[in-house]
Amino acid sequence: MSYRLYTRPVPPFADLASDPETQLFNWVLIDASGDIQAQGVRDTREHIEQTLTQNALENVRLIGLIPGDEALFCFADIPAKQARFVRQALPFAVEEQLAQDIDTVHLALGNREEHGFRVAAVDHQRMGLWSELFRDWHHARLEALYADASLLPVSEHDWAICLDGDSAMLASRQGEWLKMQVGNLAMFAETLALPPTDEVIAEVRVAAFGTQDELDQQQALIAGLQCSGRLVVSQHALELMPLELLAHSHHHHLCTPINLCQGSYALSGDGKSALRPWRPAIAVACLWFLLQVGIEIGLGVYHQQEADDFNEQAMAIYQKAFPSDTRTHAGNVRRVLEGQLRLAQQEGPNADFLTLMKLAGQQYAQLPGKESVEFNTINYSRSRGQLVVDLKADNFAKLNALRSGLTSSGLNAEIGSVVNEASGARGRLTISGG
């Protein structure tokens, strides 16, 4: 189940630069349905982390809330629509609304409204301290930083006021927020009474939140706001602390705050991404891939060297057989040989009549008992390159011995039409070769 941890530092604020461990927090832990599972008042970071450990919670989504007066709200009227151009023009669009050098201010871009883009401006040095305060918590990963007043639920009201001790948080339906001392609310009443637009309205609805004790203590102030004639104030009692209201409003999307974790404070490089548990497996897979690629490259080089050696050997043999051929190389030697063989097959056998007769006579001269072998007729076919001899011998063994001798000399010799008679055997010997 997904959990969100809302943490809000409480005054007096510690020295965030040298002693952030002593800072105390109010905190609320809610589950995915928005129900509060745990909460605390004025606890240290260590105590909150121990609570998460005791409940075996991991990767809790941490929402950090900084004081609303640390982040100035302003509008940026920029006609561009592409985010890259909007961010380039943003410093120039809000520079006149800020009381300090624009280079010392961190700007966070919000949604686009009727009057322009909503922008939160925070001093760079302060933003760096707040960012460090909420980073690297055990069992929790920072998801966003917001100005606390920007999480007030306005809903159907024009303004929302939340009493918080000596201070008050305010937010308007236009998305503005601010924080001031409770005693200054009376002077701010005229600003609250102004309609949010140019339209003429009879009343401005204001929702006042606070614990019952705070509402009771500030009844005179609330009555003074209502005496302005235009403000209609409705009171809403909180059970414990304002942080519960802010967490409920944010979880149920009753507000549109600006996440301050942008630009150089963006969370994409904080090492807490969803892939972090898989990093060892990814590293092993990458190492295996690199090894496999290395092996494949090595085998490729080895086989290429072997192929080059075989090509050199083949060309050495070919050059020995055809020393005058200078056009043939390793790339086409196979095609050249195949062409030569195909041409030889088309031209037929290369042994002529005289060659066949010479070879046949040599084998006859070497034949044992050749006196009993008689040649009756001899025929030669030039088109087929065949010499056909009708023979007669006292036995078939001598005919077969003559055929075997011709075959061993490299000729093709076959005996057909064999007839065994009382006086011996006769047959037809067909000779071809080359």
N, C-alpha and C positions, 0 to 999 in steps of 0.2 A: 504494500500500500504506500502511496505517496504522501509524505508529510511536509508541511511548511512550518518553518520556525521564524516568527516575527520578533525581532529584537530592536529595542529602542533605548539608547543610552539616556540616563537620567542625570540631571544636574545635582551637585556641582560636577562639571566635567573634569576628568583627570588630565594630566599632561600627556596628550596622545603621542607626542614625539619621544618622550623619555620614559614614561611610566604608564603605558596603556593597560597593563595587567590589573591596575586598581580601578579601572572604570567599571561602574555598576550598570546593570541593564534591567529594564522590565521586559518580559518575554512571554510569548504565547505560542504553543505548539498545537497546530490543527491538523486534522486528517483530510483525506481527499473529499469528504462530504462537507467539510467546513466546521465540524464539531471540535471543540476544544478538548485536547487530551491531557495537557499539562500547561502550567503557567507559573510565573514567579515575579516577585517584585524586589527590585534592588539586589539582584544576584550578580555574582562575578561570572565571567566567561567560563572559568574552570567548573563552577557549580552547574552551569547549563550543560556543558559537555559531559559531565558525570551523569546527569539525568538522561542524556541520550544513550550513554553507555549502559546504564542500568536497564533501560528499556530495549536494548539490542537494536537500536535504530542506526541505519547507515545511509549515507548520501541524502540526508535531509536537505531540503531546499531552503537556504537561508535568505531572508528578506531583511535588509538593514534599513532602519529609518533614522535619518539625521534630522536635527532641528530645522524647522521650516524657515527660520530666519537666516540659515546658512546658505540657502539656495534662493536666488532672486528670480521671480517670474517675469517674463517679458514676451512680446510678440515680435516676430520677424516677417515683414511683408516682402516676400521673395516670389516673383512671378514664375521662376523656373520650377519644373516638376521632377526632373531627374535628381536623385539623391546626391550625386557627385557635385552637380552645379549648385544645389541648395547649400551643401556644406561649405563650398568655396565662398559663397556670398554671405554666409551666416554672420561672420564677425563684423562685416561692414553694415549689416542690417540692424544690429542691436548695439553697436558701439555707442551711439548717442544716449541710449537708455541706461548705461552703466556709469558708475561714479569712479571707476578705476581703469587702469590701462587694460585694453582688451587682450594684450599678450599674457596677462597674469590671471586670466579668467578661463575656466573650463566651461564650454558650452555643450549642453545636451539638447538634442532636437526631439520635439514631441510631435503630436498629430497636427495636421493642418486644419485650421478652423476658418470661420468667416473673415476674421481680421488678419489672418496669416498663420504662420507656424508658431506653435507654442514652444517656448524655449526656457530652459532652466540654466542659470548662470551661477557658478560656484568658484570661489577663489581656488586657484590651482594648488596652493600649499595646503589649504584646509581639505580639499578633495583628496589629496594624496594621503593625509592622515586618516580620514574616515575610511578610505578604501583599505588601507593597511589594517585598520581596527577590525574589519569584518572578514578579512581573508584568512584562509588556512585554518579554519576551525576544525576540530576533530569531529568526524561523523557528520559534518555539514558542509555543503558547498554553496558559495555565494551565488545567488541568482540575480539579485538586483539591489540597488540602493535608491531610495526615494526620500524626498522631503516629506516629513511626517504629515504636515498639513495638507499635502496634495492627495492624501488617501481619504479625506473626509467625504462621506456620502452626501451629495446634494439632492439627487433624485428630483422630486417635484418642487423643491424649494429653490429660491434664488440665491440664498447664502446659507452656509452651515457654519456654526460657531461651536467649538468644543472647549469648555473650561478645563484647564489643566493646571491646577494650583494657582500660582501667581500670574501665569500666562494664559493666553487664549489662541487657539488655532482657528483660522478662517479659510474658507474656500467658496468660490462662486460657481455658478452654473456655467460660466464661460471658461472654467478651467484654471482661473487664477487662485493663488494661495498666498497666505502671509501669516506671520506670527507676531503677536504684540503683548504688552502687559495688559492685564485685565482692566486696570484703571484707565487705560486709553480707549477702551471700547466706546465710552460715551462720546468722545470727540470724533470717533470714526462713524458715528451713527448717520451723519449726513451723507457720507460716502455710501453707506449701506442702503440708504433710502433712494439713491439714484437708480432709475430703471436700467436693466442690463442692456437694453437696446434703445433706439430712438423712439420707440412706440410709447404712447401715453398709457400708463397703467395706474390703477387706483391704489395698489398696495404692493409691497415687496415682502415676500414670505421668507422668514428666517427660521431655521431650526437650531435650537440651542441644546447642546449635549453636555452632560456632566454627571458626576455622581449626585445622589440625592442631597448629600451634605453641601456640595458646592452650589447646586441650584438654590438651595435654601439660603446660603450665605450671600448669593448674588441676586436676590430678588429685587433689591432696590435698583441695581444696574439694569436688569431685564425690564423692570417697569419703566425706567428712564428711556430705554430703546423704544418701547411701545408708545411712549408719549410723543414721539416725533410725528405721529399721525399717519405715516405711510408704512412703517414697519409693522408686520404682524408676526409675532414671535411665538413659536410652539416649543414646549420644553420636553426633552426626552432624557429620562434618567438612565444612567449606566450602572451596572451591578458592581463592577470592580474598578476598572481603570480605562482610560481612553484607548489604550492599545488594543483592547478587545474590539472596540468599534472600528478602528482602522483596519485590523486584520479581517474582520467580517466584510467590510466594504470592499477591500481589495480582492478577497477570495470570490465574492459574488459579483464582481465587475460593476460595482456601483460608483466607480471613479475611474478617471483616466490619467494616472500619474505619469511622470516622465522618468524613465530609468536613467539615472546619472552615470551608469557604467557604459560609457561610450568613448569612442576615440582612444586615447592612450590609456584609458581605464576600462576598456572593454574586457570581458571575461573570457574571450575565445582562447587566449593564450595562457590561462591560469593552470593548465595541466589537470583539470578536473572534468574532462569531457567524458561522455558515455563510453568511449573506446578505451579508457584507461585500464580497466580490468583485462582487456584483451591485448595489451601491449606486449607482454612476453610471448604470447602465441604468434602475434604479428611479426615480432622480431625473429622468432625461430623460422617462420614461413619465409621471410625475406632472405634469411641466411641460407636456407635450403635452396631457394630459387637461384641465388647467386652461385652456390656450389654447383647446382645442376647446369646452369648456363656455362660455368667454367669447364665442367666435364665435357659438355657437348662441343664447346669450342676446341678443347684439346683433342677430342676424338676426330673432329673435322680436320684439324691440322695433320694428325697422324695419317688418316685415310688419304688425304690429299698427297702427302709425301709418298705413300705406298703407290698411289695411282701414277704419280710422276715416274717412279722407278719402273713400274710395269710398262709405261709408255716408252721409256728409254730402251728397255730390253726388246720390246716389240719392234721398235724402229731399227735397232741394231741387227735383228734377224732379217728384217725386210731389206735393209741396205745391203746386207750380205747377198741376198738373193737377187736384188735388182739394184746394182751399184750405179747404174746410169740414171736412175729416176731421182731427180732433185726436187720435184714438185710435191711429192707425198710427204706428209708430216704426221705427227701423232694424232692430230685431230681428224684426219681423213683417211688414215691407212686402212681402217676397216671397210670404209665405203669403196676404196680403190680395189681392195682384194675381192670383195663381193662382186664388183663389176667385172673383174677379170675372170672369175669363176663362172659368172653368168654368161659371159661371152664365149668361154670355152665350151659350155654346155650347148649353146646355140649352134656353134660351128661343128659339133660332133667330135668323134674320136680323131686323134691326130696320127695314128699309125696307118701307113698306106700298104699296098699289096706286097711290095718288095720287103718292107719291114716285117710284116706278118709271116711271109714265107721264110725269111731269114731266121726269125726266132723259132718258127715251127721246125725248120730243118735242124737247128742247133739242138733242140730238145729230142728230136728223132735220133740224131747221131749219138746222144748220150743214153738212149734207151737200151737197157739190156735185152738181148734177144730180138733186136730190131729186124733181123732177117725174116721173121714170121709176120711182120706188119707190112701190109700192102696198101698203097694209095690207089684207089680206083678213079675218082674224079675230084677235081678241084674247081671251085667257083668263088669269085670275088665280087662283092657288091660295094661299089665306091660310095653310093649314097648312104649306106648303112655302115661302111667301114668294117665289113665282116668277111672273113675267109671261111668257106664251108668246104670241108674235106670228107669224102666218103672213105672209110677205113675198113680193113679186115685184118684180124689177128687170130692167132690160134686160141686165145682166151681173152676175156674181157679185162683181166687185170692189166694187160699191157696197154690196152686202150686208155684205161683209167690212169695208168702211170704217165702216159704221154700228156693227158689233160692236166694232171697235177704238176708236171714239170713246167707247162706253159703258164699255169696260174702262179706258180712260185716266181716266175720271171716278170710278173707284173701285168700279164695279159688276162683278159677274160676268156675262159675256155669252158665250154659245155658240151656234153655228149648227149645226143638224142637219137631217136629211132633205132635203138639197140635191138639186134636180133641175134639170138644164140642158136647156132647150127651145130651139126655133128662135127664139122671140120673146124669150128672155132666161133668167133663172134664178129659181127660187123655193125658199124654205126656211123652216125654223122657227127663230126667234130666241128663246132662253130667257134671261131676265134675272132676276138676283137680286142682292142687295147688302146692305151694312151689316155 
